[in-house]
Amino acid sequence: MSHQALPAHAVPRALGHVMGLVTAADFVSSLSVIMASAEIRGGLDATPTDFIWLLTAYAATGMLTLPLIERLARRWHYRDLMAAGLALFVTGALWAALSEGLASVLAARVLQGIGGGGLFTMSRVYLQLAVPAQARPTQLKGYMVGLLAATAPMSWLTTVLVQAWGWQSVFVLQAGFAAVVLLILLGTVKSERHTPRSLGELDWFMVLAFGLGGLLLLHGMEDLELMRLDARQLAHFGAAAACLAFAGWRLHGHHDPLLDTRVINGRRYLVGLGFYGLYYLINGATSFIYPRLFEAGAGLPLETTGLLLSFAGGTTVLLMPLYFRLAPHLGDRRRVIAAGFAVAALALLWMRFTLTSDTPWLQLLGPMALKGLFPVLGVIQIAGLTYRDVPHEDFAHAYALKNIVRQLANTFAAGMASQSWQQFGAQYRTVLVERVNPLDPRFLASPFSHDLAGLAQLSALIDRQVTVLVGNSLLGMLALLCLAGIPLVLMQKRLQ
């Protein structure tokens, strides 16, 4: 191996925290853009379709870097790769902040994706390879705290900055955060103890097929947020599947593949990957639903919406020390994960029966606090169980595959949530409009009947009520999905 574990005395005490911050740079990129989507669209005079490309440009180029990480790490130290990735990320963010047109921001997002898309995988893999087994639990705790603490306030901070200084501040925030992380990385992690070796044979046909397939698949799923599934999109997905199948065939037959799919043979890993996917489906759908429900349904200001989402993230961070103290006494982790799905279902149902078009935001803190408990009981447990049977030398491949699943699950969840939103929205709007009788004396006596402005106000009220009804229906469906996860995890015999 070109990467050897450091002696225990040479492991930086805060290495786990630093690697968590490196991962957070990737998370902040997508989170902040989604939170400020309306402001970015308005500032760039971009259509919803244009904005989808801003998301795809980062996600697709980021996913393309994942199969290359293990091979690049043969030649360069992980620390140097992370530093280069952060530098490209900062450059792309500053480019986007200084841009005035959509094309320039798209190009900047491509550069950001090249630099930031592999940070999650590189930081976590480096932690696995560099830290001796006996010191790894402590460093992994630091990793989780660093990641969660850094991302928790970003929803609120994004909304504050964009309200004060406009859409460019989103990318200034990304650049500033990543630049600080880069300086911390360079001052903490040394790049020694690495024996460079040849990159080996690169299968460029596989790379091109994987990149094209990933681009078509991600953009197609993100496109579902705008339009109904039709024959054109089915052909789009068919082309994506063909490209990815060709890439998989090339990987399977290669003697030294860029992404070794043989690591998925283990039952524990496959089961863990499945529950990762389920967690990211739920998380991705709520990330789509909550901002729309809070703003367009409950009528909350953008800053308050960001505050609620950051409150959930802050709850996760505050619960981490308690979890670390209780972890040795939790017993069968399947029951803990099942409890996580139960808590997630309770949080969704609580929100579903609480939120109306005039609910005060303080009443939403309870379900958002429970939302913050879900990662502690869910994904942290899944992460701790999935890789136990993965050989040490295959960890880079296993984690890259996991992050591909994460990217696809999050995007698929948002697309399906949007499709359901459109379908339910049309149904609820029809029902509500049919209930408005213009000859009803109550309607004639209302201030809405006096002029066109009044009719527009009535239409806005109907839109708001439709948003509440649709959002609450989707929350109920997600709660059922969480409940279905409980028996699924309890019946697993290997994931313990």
C-alpha positions in Angstrom: 0.0 0.0 0.0 1.2 3.5 -0.8 -0.6 4.9 2.3 0.5 3.5 5.7 -1.1 4.2 9.1 0.7 6.8 11.1 2.4 5.9 14.4 -0.1 6.7 17.2 2.1 9.6 18.5 2.2 11.2 15.0 -1.6 11.3 14.6 -2.8 15.0 15.0 -5.2 15.2 18.0 -7.7 17.1 15.9 -7.3 15.1 12.7 -10.9 13.8 12.9 -12.3 17.3 13.3 -10.2 18.6 10.4 -11.4 15.8 8.1 -15.0 16.6 9.2 -14.5 20.2 8.1 -13.1 19.1 4.8 -16.3 17.1 4.2 -18.4 20.0 5.3 -17.0 22.2 2.4 -18.7 19.8 0.0 -21.9 19.8 2.0 -22.1 23.6 2.2 -21.8 23.9 -1.5 -25.1 22.1 -2.2 -26.9 23.2 0.9 -26.3 27.0 0.5 -27.3 27.0 -3.2 -30.6 25.2 -2.5 -31.4 27.5 0.4 -30.9 30.6 -1.8 -32.4 29.1 -5.0 -35.0 31.8 -5.5 -32.4 34.6 -5.0 -29.8 33.0 -7.3 -32.5 32.5 -10.0 -33.6 36.1 -9.7 -30.1 37.5 -9.7 -29.1 35.6 -12.8 -32.5 36.0 -14.5 -32.5 32.2 -14.8 -35.4 29.9 -15.6 -36.1 26.9 -13.3 -34.5 24.7 -16.0 -31.4 26.9 -15.9 -31.1 26.5 -12.2 -31.4 22.8 -12.4 -28.2 22.9 -14.5 -26.4 24.8 -11.7 -27.1 21.8 -9.4 -26.3 19.2 -12.1 -23.0 20.9 -13.0 -21.6 20.4 -9.5 -23.2 17.0 -8.8 -22.2 15.3 -12.0 -18.6 16.5 -12.1 -18.3 15.7 -8.4 -19.6 12.2 -9.1 -17.2 11.8 -12.0 -14.2 12.4 -9.6 -15.1 9.5 -7.3 -13.8 6.6 -9.4 -10.5 8.4 -9.9 -9.7 9.0 -6.2 -8.1 5.7 -5.4 -6.0 5.8 -8.5 -4.9 9.5 -7.9 -4.0 8.6 -4.3 -1.4 6.1 -5.6 0.5 9.0 -7.0 -0.2 11.9 -4.6 -0.8 11.9 -0.9 -4.4 12.3 0.3 -3.5 15.6 2.1 -2.2 17.1 -1.2 -5.3 15.9 -3.1 -7.6 17.4 -0.5 -5.6 20.7 -0.5 -5.8 20.8 -4.3 -9.5 20.0 -4.2 -10.2 22.8 -1.7 -8.1 25.3 -3.8 -10.1 24.5 -6.9 -13.3 24.7 -4.9 -12.4 28.2 -3.6 -11.4 29.3 -7.1 -14.7 28.1 -8.5 -16.7 29.8 -5.7 -15.0 33.1 -6.2 -15.5 32.8 -10.0 -19.2 32.3 -9.4 -19.4 35.2 -7.0 -17.8 37.5 -9.6 -19.9 36.2 -12.5 -22.7 38.2 -14.0 -24.2 35.6 -16.3 -25.5 32.1 -16.1 -22.9 30.6 -18.5 -20.0 31.9 -16.3 -21.6 30.6 -13.1 -22.2 27.2 -14.8 -18.5 27.0 -15.7 -17.6 28.0 -12.1 -19.8 25.2 -10.7 -18.1 22.6 -12.9 -14.7 23.7 -11.5 -16.2 23.6 -8.0 -17.5 20.1 -8.6 -14.1 18.9 -9.8 -12.5 20.2 -6.6 -15.2 19.6 -4.1 -17.0 16.5 -5.3 -14.4 14.1 -3.9 -13.7 15.8 -0.6 -16.2 13.6 1.3 -14.6 10.4 0.1 -11.0 11.6 0.4 -11.3 12.9 3.9 -13.1 9.8 5.2 -10.8 7.3 3.4 -7.7 9.2 4.7 -9.0 8.9 8.2 -9.4 5.2 7.8 -6.0 4.6 6.3 -3.9 7.0 8.3 -5.2 6.4 11.8 -4.2 3.1 13.7 -7.2 0.9 14.5 -7.0 1.6 18.2 -7.2 5.3 17.8 -9.8 5.3 15.1 -13.0 5.5 17.3 -11.8 8.7 18.9 -10.9 10.3 15.6 -14.2 9.2 14.0 -16.1 11.0 16.9 -14.2 14.1 16.0 -15.0 13.6 12.4 -18.7 13.5 13.1 -18.6 16.5 15.4 -16.6 18.6 12.9 -18.9 17.8 10.0 -22.1 18.3 11.8 -21.1 21.4 13.8 -19.8 23.1 10.6 -22.9 22.4 8.5 -25.5 23.0 11.2 -25.6 26.9 11.1 -25.2 27.1 7.3 -28.9 27.2 6.4 -29.5 30.1 8.7 -26.2 31.9 7.8 -27.0 31.5 4.0 -30.4 33.2 4.4 -29.0 36.0 6.5 -26.2 36.8 4.0 -28.4 36.5 0.9 -31.0 38.8 2.4 -28.3 41.4 3.2 -26.0 41.2 0.3 -27.7 39.3 -2.5 -27.1 36.0 -4.3 -23.3 36.5 -4.7 -22.9 36.2 -1.0 -23.8 32.5 -1.2 -20.6 31.8 -3.2 -18.5 34.2 -1.0 -19.7 32.1 2.0 -18.6 28.9 0.3 -15.2 30.4 -0.7 -14.5 31.8 2.7 -15.4 28.6 4.5 -13.3 26.4 2.2 -10.4 28.8 2.4 -10.3 28.6 6.2 -10.6 24.8 6.0 -7.7 24.7 3.5 -5.5 26.7 5.9 -6.4 24.4 8.8 -5.6 21.4 6.7 -2.2 22.7 5.6 -1.3 23.6 9.2 -2.5 20.3 10.7 -1.9 17.4 8.3 1.6 16.6 6.9 2.1 15.0 3.5 4.9 12.7 4.3 4.8 8.9 4.6 3.7 8.3 1.1 5.4 6.2 -1.6 4.2 7.4 -5.0 3.6 4.8 -7.7 2.4 4.7 -11.2 -1.2 5.7 -12.0 -1.4 2.5 -14.0 -3.7 1.9 -17.0 -6.6 4.3 -17.1 -9.7 3.0 -18.9 -10.9 6.3 -20.5 -13.8 4.5 -22.2 -15.1 3.6 -18.8 -14.5 7.1 -17.5 -16.3 8.7 -20.4 -19.3 6.3 -20.2 -19.5 6.7 -16.4 -19.3 10.5 -16.7 -21.9 10.8 -19.4 -24.2 8.3 -17.7 -24.0 10.1 -14.4 -24.7 13.4 -16.1 -27.7 12.1 -17.9 -29.1 10.3 -14.8 -28.5 13.2 -12.4 -29.9 15.8 -14.7 -32.9 13.6 -15.6 -33.8 13.1 -12.0 -33.3 16.8 -11.2 -35.4 17.7 -14.2 -38.3 15.7 -12.6 -38.6 18.7 -10.2 -40.0 20.7 -13.1 -42.0 18.5 -15.4 -43.9 15.3 -15.5 -42.3 12.0 -16.6 -42.8 11.5 -20.3 -41.4 9.5 -23.2 -38.6 11.9 -23.8 -37.4 11.6 -20.2 -37.8 7.8 -20.3 -35.5 7.8 -23.3 -33.1 10.1 -21.4 -33.0 7.6 -18.5 -32.6 4.7 -21.0 -29.5 6.4 -22.4 -28.1 7.0 -18.9 -28.7 3.3 -18.0 -27.0 2.2 -21.2 -23.9 4.3 -20.5 -23.7 3.2 -16.8 -24.2 -0.5 -17.8 -21.3 -0.2 -20.3 -19.1 1.4 -17.7 -20.0 -1.4 -15.3 -19.1 -4.0 -17.9 -15.7 -2.3 -18.4 -15.1 -2.2 -14.7 -16.0 -5.9 -14.2 -13.6 -7.0 -16.9 -10.7 -4.8 -16.0 -7.7 -6.3 -14.1 -7.2 -3.1 -12.1 -10.5 -1.2 -12.2 -10.9 2.4 -11.2 -13.8 1.5 -9.1 -13.7 -2.1 -7.8 -17.2 -3.3 -7.7 -16.1 -6.6 -6.2 -16.3 -5.0 -2.7 -20.1 -5.1 -3.0 -20.1 -8.9 -2.7 -20.3 -8.8 1.1 -23.8 -9.2 2.5 -23.2 -6.7 5.4 -21.9 -4.1 3.0 -24.9 -4.5 0.6 -27.4 -4.3 3.4 -25.7 -1.2 4.8 -25.7 0.4 1.4 -29.4 -0.3 1.1 -30.1 1.4 4.5 -27.8 4.3 3.5 -30.0 4.7 0.4 -33.2 4.6 2.5 -31.8 7.3 4.9 -30.7 9.5 2.0 -34.1 9.1 0.3 -35.9 10.3 3.4 -33.4 13.1 4.1 -33.4 14.3 0.4 -37.2 14.4 0.3 -37.5 16.5 3.5 -34.7 18.8 2.2 -37.0 19.5 -0.8 -40.3 19.7 1.2 -39.5 21.7 4.3 -38.3 25.0 2.7 -41.3 25.1 0.4 -43.7 24.2 3.1 -42.3 26.8 5.5 -42.1 29.7 3.1 -45.0 29.2 0.6 -47.2 27.3 3.1 -46.8 28.8 6.5 -45.7 32.1 5.1 -42.4 32.2 7.1 -39.6 34.6 6.1 -36.6 33.0 4.4 -34.4 33.7 7.4 -36.9 31.9 9.7 -36.9 28.9 7.4 -33.1 28.8 7.5 -33.2 29.1 11.3 -35.6 26.2 11.7 -33.3 24.0 9.5 -30.2 25.0 11.4 -32.0 24.3 14.6 -32.5 20.7 13.6 -28.8 20.5 12.7 -27.8 22.1 16.0 -29.9 19.6 17.9 -27.9 16.8 16.2 -24.6 18.4 17.3 -25.8 18.9 20.9 -26.9 15.3 21.2 -23.6 13.9 20.0 -21.8 14.0 23.4 -24.8 12.2 25.0 -24.7 9.6 22.2 -21.0 9.0 22.7 -21.5 8.4 26.4 -24.4 6.0 25.9 -23.0 4.2 22.8 -21.3 1.3 24.7 -24.6 0.5 26.4 -26.9 0.6 23.4 -26.7 -3.1 22.6 -28.0 -4.4 19.3 -27.5 -1.6 16.8 -30.5 -2.8 14.7 -32.8 -1.7 17.5 -31.1 1.7 17.6 -31.6 2.2 13.8 -35.2 1.0 14.1 -35.7 3.6 16.9 -34.2 6.2 14.5 -36.8 5.4 11.9 -39.5 5.5 14.5 -38.3 8.9 15.7 -38.2 10.2 12.1 -41.8 9.0 11.5 -42.9 10.7 14.7 -41.2 14.0 13.7 -42.9 13.9 10.3 -46.3 13.1 11.7 -45.9 15.8 14.4 -45.1 18.3 11.7 -47.9 17.0 9.4 -50.6 17.6 12.1 -49.1 20.9 13.4 -48.3 23.0 10.4 -51.1 25.2 8.9 -51.0 28.3 6.9 -50.8 30.4 10.1 -48.8 28.3 12.5 -46.3 30.3 14.6 -42.7 29.1 13.9 -42.1 28.4 17.6 -44.6 25.6 17.4 -42.4 23.9 14.8 -39.3 23.6 17.0 -40.5 20.3 18.5 -40.7 18.3 15.3 -37.5 19.9 14.1 -35.7 18.8 17.3 -36.9 15.2 16.6 -35.6 15.6 13.1 -32.2 16.4 14.5 -32.3 13.1 16.5 -32.7 11.0 13.3 -29.0 11.2 12.1 -27.7 10.2 15.5 -29.9 7.1 15.7 -29.9 6.4 12.0 -27.0 7.2 9.6 -24.3 7.2 12.3 -25.3 3.7 13.3 -25.5 2.5 9.7 -22.0 4.0 9.0 -20.6 2.1 12.0 -21.9 -1.3 10.8 -21.5 -1.2 7.0 -17.8 -1.4 6.6 -16.8 -4.0 9.2 -16.3 -6.8 6.6 -14.7 -4.5 4.0 -11.0 -5.3 3.6 -8.8 -2.3 4.6 -7.3 -2.0 1.2 -10.7 -1.9 -0.4 -12.1 0.9 1.8 -11.6 3.6 -0.8 -13.6 1.7 -3.4 -16.4 0.9 -0.9 -16.7 4.5 0.3 -16.7 5.9 -3.3 -19.6 3.5 -4.1 -21.4 4.6 -1.0 -21.1 8.3 -2.0 -22.4 7.5 -5.5 -25.4 6.0 -3.8 -25.8 9.1 -1.6 -25.7 11.4 -4.6 -28.2 9.4 -6.6 -30.6 8.8 -3.7 -30.7 12.5 -2.7 -31.4 13.6 -6.3 -33.9 10.8 -6.9 -35.8 11.8 -3.7 -36.0 15.5 -4.7 -37.3 14.5 -8.1 -39.9 12.1 -6.8 -41.0 14.6 -4.2 -41.4 17.2 -6.9 -43.4 14.8 -9.1 -45.7 14.1 -6.2 -46.0 17.8 -5.4 -47.1 18.6 -8.9 -49.6 15.8 -9.0 -51.1 16.4 -5.6 -51.0 20.2 -6.1 -53.2 19.9 -9.2 -55.7 17.7 -7.4 -56.0 19.9 -4.3 -56.2 23.1 -6.3 -59.1 21.7 -8.4 -60.9 20.7 -5.2 -60.4 24.1 -3.5 -61.3 26.2 -6.6 -64.5 24.2 -7.0 -65.5 25.0 -3.4 -65.3 28.8 -4.2 -68.8 29.8 -5.2 -68.7 33.4 -6.6 -72.4 33.8 -5.9 -72.1 32.8 -2.3 -73.1 35.8 -0.2 -70.1 35.3 2.0 -67.9 35.7 -1.0 -69.8 38.7 -2.3 -69.4 40.4 1.0 -65.7 39.7 1.3 -63.1 42.3 0.4 -61.7 39.9 -2.2 -64.7 40.6 -4.5 -64.1 44.3 -4.9 -61.4 44.3 -7.5 -58.8 42.3 -9.4 -56.3 42.8 -6.6 -58.7 41.2 -4.2 -59.1 38.2 -6.6 -55.4 37.9 -6.8 -55.2 37.9 -3.0 -57.8 35.1 -2.9 -55.7 33.2 -5.4 -52.6 33.6 -3.3 -54.5 32.3 -0.3 -55.6 29.2 -2.3 -52.0 28.7 -3.4 -50.9 28.8 0.2 -53.5 26.4 1.3 -52.6 24.0 -1.5 -48.9 24.1 -0.5 -49.9 23.2 3.1 -52.1 20.3 2.0 -49.5 18.9 -0.5 -46.6 19.3 1.9 -48.5 17.6 4.7 -49.6 14.7 2.4 -46.0 14.1 1.4 -44.8 14.2 5.1 -47.4 11.5 5.8 -46.1 9.4 3.0 -42.5 9.8 4.2 -43.6 8.8 7.7 -45.1 5.5 6.3 -41.7 4.9 4.5 -39.9 5.4 7.9 -42.3 3.0 9.6 -41.6 0.4 6.8 -37.9 0.7 7.6 -38.4 -0.5 11.2 -39.2 -4.2 10.4 -36.8 -4.1 7.5 -33.9 -3.4 9.8 -35.0 -5.6 12.6 -35.1 -8.7 10.3 -31.5 -8.2 9.2 -29.2 -10.9 10.7 -25.9 -9.5 9.6 -26.3 -5.8 10.4 -25.8 -6.0 14.1 
